[in-house]
Amino acid sequence: MTGTQPFYGIGLANASGGFELRSQLGGTQWRKLSLGSKDISAFLLSPTAAWLCFEGLPDFGSFLTVDKPPVGTFNYLILNGTGMTAKATEFLATQPPGSLIICSQAGGGANKSKEALLTWAATQGWQIGDIDHKWQGYGDYNEKLMASQKLVPSALSSRLKTTPKTDN
């Protein structure tokens, strides 16, 4: 804590022994932070399960919240940013070929990352697919969950205009 401002966040351990954190500092928008080296996060829960890949922690958490898959249904790979695509393929190369399912996001960087991962996996003999239909009409899975809960994602709140209520 600095002064009277408490600091908090949520995070995942990554493959380099660091942590990928999301924190809302000083009432600002949520920020991506890394403690230690930046890297992917991987959860191998079943040697025969498909790998489900997310761009980041919020979409991973939203998937678990909404879909509630039984433990062992999937293995999970979280990129922790589209810049970690090469690290993801390096990691997947250490796994026996299976199924890779992407839960992407809207945007150019996410699309490039998705295409790179799917292309790599297909050339390595993996079965490939995506679950992007689960969030269509929104920027990503987390944004869809926030909207369904009538919560405004912080990235959208500054773009929304609100009209004060008046008693007439």
KEGUZA-334905 format. One record per residue (C-alpha): residue in one letter; x, y, z. Coordinates in Angstrom, 1 decimal. Example, Ala and Ser with C-alpha at 12.3 -4.5 7.8 and 13.67 -1.06 7.14 Angstrom:
// residues 2
@zavex a	X 12.3	Y -4.5	Z 7.8
@zavex s	X 13.7	Y -1.1	Z 7.1
// end
This chain:
// residues 168
@zavex m	X 0.0	Y 0.0	Z 0.0
@zavex t	X 1.2	Y 3.5	Z -0.9
@zavex g	X -0.3	Y 6.2	Z 1.3
@zavex t	X -3.9	Y 5.3	Z 1.5
@zavex q	X -4.2	Y 3.6	Z -1.9
@zavex p	X -4.3	Y -0.2	Z -1.6
@zavex f	X -2.9	Y -2.2	Z -4.5
@zavex y	X -4.4	Y -5.5	Z -5.5
@zavex g	X -4.6	Y -7.7	Z -8.6
@zavex i	X -5.2	Y -11.2	Z -9.8
@zavex g	X -2.7	Y -13.3	Z -11.6
@zavex l	X -1.4	Y -16.6	Z -13.0
@zavex a	X 2.0	Y -18.2	Z -12.7
@zavex n	X 3.7	Y -18.4	Z -16.0
@zavex a	X 6.1	Y -20.9	Z -17.6
@zavex s	X 9.2	Y -18.8	Z -16.6
@zavex g	X 8.4	Y -18.7	Z -12.9
@zavex g	X 7.0	Y -15.2	Z -13.1
@zavex f	X 3.4	Y -14.0	Z -12.8
@zavex e	X 1.0	Y -12.4	Z -15.2
@zavex l	X -1.1	Y -9.9	Z -13.3
@zavex r	X -4.1	Y -7.8	Z -13.9
@zavex s	X -4.5	Y -4.9	Z -11.6
@zavex q	X -6.7	Y -1.8	Z -11.4
@zavex l	X -4.3	Y 0.9	Z -10.2
@zavex g	X -5.7	Y 4.0	Z -8.6
@zavex g	X -9.2	Y 3.5	Z -10.1
@zavex t	X -7.9	Y 3.4	Z -13.6
@zavex q	X -8.6	Y 0.8	Z -16.3
@zavex w	X -7.3	Y -2.7	Z -15.6
@zavex r	X -3.6	Y -3.0	Z -16.6
@zavex k	X -1.5	Y -6.0	Z -17.7
@zavex l	X 1.6	Y -6.4	Z -15.5
@zavex s	X 4.3	Y -9.0	Z -15.4
@zavex l	X 6.2	Y -9.9	Z -12.2
@zavex g	X 9.4	Y -11.5	Z -13.4
@zavex s	X 9.8	Y -12.7	Z -16.9
@zavex k	X 6.8	Y -12.5	Z -19.3
@zavex d	X 5.7	Y -15.8	Z -20.6
@zavex i	X 2.8	Y -18.1	Z -21.4
@zavex s	X 0.8	Y -19.9	Z -18.7
@zavex a	X -0.1	Y -23.6	Z -19.3
@zavex f	X -2.2	Y -26.0	Z -17.4
@zavex l	X -1.8	Y -29.7	Z -18.4
@zavex l	X -4.7	Y -31.4	Z -16.7
@zavex s	X -5.1	Y -34.5	Z -18.9
@zavex p	X -2.6	Y -36.0	Z -21.4
@zavex t	X -5.4	Y -36.8	Z -23.8
@zavex a	X -7.5	Y -33.6	Z -23.5
@zavex a	X -7.6	Y -30.9	Z -26.2
@zavex w	X -5.7	Y -27.7	Z -25.6
@zavex l	X -7.9	Y -24.6	Z -25.3
@zavex c	X -5.9	Y -21.5	Z -25.9
@zavex f	X -6.8	Y -18.0	Z -24.7
@zavex e	X -5.2	Y -14.6	Z -25.5
@zavex g	X -5.4	Y -13.5	Z -21.9
@zavex l	X -6.5	Y -14.1	Z -18.3
@zavex p	X -9.8	Y -12.3	Z -18.5
@zavex d	X -11.2	Y -14.5	Z -21.3
@zavex f	X -9.8	Y -17.6	Z -19.6
@zavex g	X -11.6	Y -16.7	Z -16.4
@zavex s	X -14.8	Y -15.8	Z -18.3
@zavex f	X -14.8	Y -19.2	Z -20.0
@zavex l	X -14.4	Y -21.0	Z -16.7
@zavex t	X -17.2	Y -18.9	Z -15.2
@zavex v	X -19.7	Y -19.4	Z -18.1
@zavex d	X -18.9	Y -22.9	Z -19.4
@zavex k	X -17.9	Y -24.6	Z -16.1
@zavex p	X -16.1	Y -27.5	Z -17.8
@zavex p	X -15.3	Y -30.4	Z -15.5
@zavex v	X -11.6	Y -30.6	Z -14.5
@zavex g	X -9.7	Y -32.6	Z -17.1
@zavex t	X -12.0	Y -31.7	Z -20.0
@zavex f	X -9.4	Y -29.4	Z -21.5
@zavex n	X -5.8	Y -28.4	Z -21.0
@zavex y	X -5.3	Y -24.7	Z -21.0
@zavex l	X -2.8	Y -22.4	Z -22.7
@zavex i	X -3.0	Y -18.7	Z -21.9
@zavex l	X -0.8	Y -16.5	Z -24.2
@zavex n	X -0.7	Y -13.5	Z -21.8
@zavex g	X -0.6	Y -11.3	Z -24.9
@zavex t	X -0.4	Y -11.9	Z -28.6
@zavex g	X 3.4	Y -11.2	Z -28.5
@zavex m	X 3.7	Y -14.7	Z -26.9
@zavex t	X 2.6	Y -16.6	Z -29.9
@zavex a	X 6.0	Y -18.0	Z -30.7
@zavex k	X 6.5	Y -19.1	Z -27.1
@zavex a	X 3.1	Y -20.9	Z -27.4
@zavex t	X 4.2	Y -22.8	Z -30.4
@zavex e	X 7.5	Y -23.7	Z -28.8
@zavex f	X 5.6	Y -25.1	Z -25.8
@zavex l	X 3.0	Y -27.0	Z -27.9
@zavex a	X 5.9	Y -28.5	Z -29.9
@zavex t	X 6.8	Y -30.4	Z -26.6
@zavex q	X 3.4	Y -31.9	Z -26.5
@zavex p	X 2.1	Y -34.9	Z -28.5
@zavex p	X -0.1	Y -33.7	Z -31.4
@zavex g	X -3.8	Y -33.5	Z -30.4
@zavex s	X -6.4	Y -30.9	Z -30.7
@zavex l	X -5.9	Y -27.1	Z -30.4
@zavex i	X -9.0	Y -24.9	Z -30.0
@zavex i	X -8.5	Y -21.1	Z -29.9
@zavex c	X -10.7	Y -18.6	Z -28.1
@zavex s	X -9.6	Y -15.4	Z -29.8
@zavex q	X -10.4	Y -11.7	Z -29.5
@zavex a	X -11.4	Y -9.1	Z -32.0
@zavex g	X -8.5	Y -7.1	Z -33.5
@zavex g	X -5.6	Y -7.4	Z -35.9
@zavex g	X -3.0	Y -8.7	Z -33.4
@zavex a	X -5.4	Y -11.4	Z -32.1
@zavex n	X -6.3	Y -12.4	Z -35.6
@zavex k	X -2.6	Y -12.7	Z -36.6
@zavex s	X -1.9	Y -14.7	Z -33.5
@zavex k	X -4.9	Y -17.0	Z -34.0
@zavex e	X -3.9	Y -17.7	Z -37.7
@zavex a	X -0.3	Y -18.3	Z -36.7
@zavex l	X -1.2	Y -20.8	Z -34.0
@zavex l	X -3.8	Y -22.6	Z -36.2
@zavex t	X -1.4	Y -22.8	Z -39.2
@zavex w	X 1.4	Y -24.1	Z -37.1
@zavex a	X -0.8	Y -26.7	Z -35.4
@zavex a	X -2.2	Y -27.9	Z -38.7
@zavex t	X 1.2	Y -28.4	Z -40.2
@zavex q	X 2.3	Y -30.4	Z -37.2
@zavex g	X -0.7	Y -32.8	Z -37.5
@zavex w	X -2.9	Y -31.3	Z -34.8
@zavex q	X -6.7	Y -31.0	Z -35.2
@zavex i	X -7.7	Y -27.3	Z -35.1
@zavex g	X -10.7	Y -25.2	Z -34.4
@zavex d	X -12.0	Y -22.2	Z -32.5
@zavex i	X -14.9	Y -21.2	Z -30.2
@zavex d	X -15.1	Y -17.6	Z -31.3
@zavex h	X -18.8	Y -18.0	Z -31.8
@zavex k	X -19.2	Y -17.9	Z -28.1
@zavex w	X -18.4	Y -14.2	Z -28.0
@zavex q	X -19.5	Y -12.9	Z -31.5
@zavex g	X -21.0	Y -9.4	Z -31.4
@zavex y	X -18.5	Y -8.4	Z -28.6
@zavex g	X -14.8	Y -7.7	Z -28.5
@zavex d	X -14.0	Y -11.0	Z -26.6
@zavex y	X -15.4	Y -13.6	Z -24.2
@zavex n	X -14.9	Y -11.4	Z -21.2
@zavex e	X -16.8	Y -8.4	Z -22.8
@zavex k	X -19.7	Y -10.7	Z -23.5
@zavex l	X -19.8	Y -12.0	Z -19.9
@zavex m	X -19.6	Y -8.4	Z -18.6
@zavex a	X -22.5	Y -7.4	Z -20.8
@zavex s	X -24.6	Y -10.4	Z -19.8
@zavex q	X -24.1	Y -9.4	Z -16.1
@zavex k	X -25.0	Y -5.8	Z -17.0
@zavex l	X -21.5	Y -4.6	Z -16.1
@zavex v	X -19.7	Y -2.2	Z -18.3
@zavex p	X -16.2	Y -3.2	Z -19.3
@zavex s	X -13.8	Y -0.5	Z -18.3
@zavex a	X -12.5	Y -0.2	Z -21.8
@zavex l	X -16.0	Y 0.7	Z -23.0
@zavex s	X -17.2	Y 2.9	Z -20.1
@zavex s	X -15.3	Y 6.0	Z -21.4
@zavex r	X -17.1	Y 5.6	Z -24.8
@zavex l	X -20.6	Y 5.2	Z -23.4
@zavex k	X -22.6	Y 8.4	Z -22.9
@zavex t	X -24.9	Y 8.4	Z -19.9
@zavex t	X -27.8	Y 10.8	Z -19.4
@zavex p	X -28.5	Y 11.7	Z -15.8
@zavex k	X -31.9	Y 10.6	Z -14.5
@zavex t	X -34.3	Y 13.4	Z -13.6
@zavex d	X -37.5	Y 13.1	Z -11.8
@zavex n	X -40.3	Y 14.3	Z -14.0
// end
